[in-house]
């Protein structure tokens, strides 16, 4: 005897597993903690910080808030068909590229060839890894959408 499924394909694919929820929670709390720590450090400085430091602090606070906002959205909305993975990968690519640009800029202003090579190498490595994550996330999303269309065709 076969029973009809209690959940639609949308219900099955939509849920976030416990490890994904924990990972999102950690990413959100980590981003929030980093932003708050840097903000408090900046606020308690006795004197004015140099321009480069203020730019770096602003960027790091923005990155932390972006990760916290993303995690909050993903946990509250429970994104459909792995759109959360694609958004997270885009954030990683963007922030990796910005970090690489920042590291190389600092190294260039200090006229350090070793710093340029080290910062550029690390930045390129981070950006390549994030880009690979983006490619995987987009492929996974495409596979889920294809499976949904297949299930919809079978049910009609």
N, C-alpha and C positions, 0 to 999 in steps of 0.2 A: 504494500500500500504506500502510495506516495502522498506526501502532504504538499500543499502549495506553500511557497516561501512566505514568511511573515514580513520580510523586508524587501523593498524594491532595490534595484541595482544602485540607485542614488543613495539610499540609506546605508548600504554596505560600504560603498567607496568613500562616503563623506566622513566617517568617523576617524578620529586621530587615535592612534594606539597609545598606550601608557608611556612607552619609551619616547615617542614623539612629543607627547605633552610635557614630560619631564625635561626633555631637551629644550623645548620652547620656553618653559619656565626658567630654566637655568640661563638661557640666552637673554631673556628679558631682565631677570634679576642682575645678571652680570653687567648688562648695558646700563641699567639704572644705577647700580653701585659705582661703576666707573664714572658715569656722568656726575653723580653726586659727589664722589670723592674729589674729582678734578675741580668741580665747581666750588667746593668748600676750601680746597687748597688755594684756589685763585682768590676767593673772597677773604681769606685770612692773611694774604701777603701784606707785609707792612708797607711796601712801596709799590710803585708802578712797575709792571713787568715789561720787558722788551717786546717790541711789536711781533717778532717771530714767535715768542712764547705765547702771547695772547692769541695769535692765529692758530697755533698748534692746540692750545687748550680749547678754543672755540670748536675746532674741527673734532677733537676727541669727545667733547660734550655732545656735539651733534650726532656723532656716530653712536654713542651710547644711548641717546634718546631714540634714535632711529631703530636700533635693535629692540629696545624696550617697547616701543610703539608697535613694531611688527609682531613681537611675541604676544602682546596684549590682544592685537587684532586676531591673530591666528587662534589663540586660545578661546576668545569670545565668539568668534564667527564660525570656527571650524570649517576652514576653506574646502571647497569642493574640487575634486580631481587634481590634487597635488599642486594647486596654484600657490600654496604656501612655500613649497620647495623652490618653485621658480622665482618667487619674490626674494626668498632668502639668498638664493644664488646670485641674483642681480645685485642685492645689497653687498654681498661678498666681493663680487667683481668690481663694483664701484669703489668700495672702501679700500680694496687692495690697490687699485690703480691710483687713488688719491694718496695713499700712504707711500707708494713707490715714488710718485711725483714729489711729495714732501721730502722724502729722504734724499733724493737726488738733488733737489733744490738746496737743501741745507749743505750737502757735500760740495756742491758747486760754489756756494758763497764762501766756503772755507778753503776752496782751492785744493781739495784733497782727492787725488786720483784714486787712492785706495778706498776712500769713503764713497766715491761715485760708483766704483765697481761693486763694492759690498752692498750699498743701498739699492743700486740698480739691479743687481743679481737677486737680492732678496725680494725686491718689489716685483720683478718679472716672475720669479718662482711663485709668489703668492697669487699673482694675477692669473698665471697659467692654471694653477690648481683650482682657483675659483671659477675660471672659465670652463674647466672640465666638469666641475660640479653643476654649472649652469647647463651644459650640454646634456648631462645625465638627467637633470631635473626636467628639462624640456622633453627628452625622449620618454621618460616615465609618464609624464602628463599626456603625451600623444598616445602612448599605449593604453592608458586608462580611458581616454576619450574614444579610442577605436573599439575597445572592449565594450564600452557603454553602447555605442552605436550598433555593435553586433548583437548585444543582448536585446536592444530595442527592436531590431529586425526580427529576431527569433520570437519575441513575445507577440508580434502582430501577425 
